[in-house]
């Protein structure tokens, strides 16, 4: 979990990267947006 600009820079280094930005979130994003975060994590782990 990094600032959006850092996430974009990292994603450019990894062709299969996925970046998700959750507005008004901090270090507790997994708890603040648990449904969306959980679904994204499940999709990632299924790859």
Buried (B, 14 or more C-beta within 10 A) or exposed (E): EEEEEEBEEEEEEEEEEEEEEBEEBEEEBBEEBEEEBEEBEEEEEEE
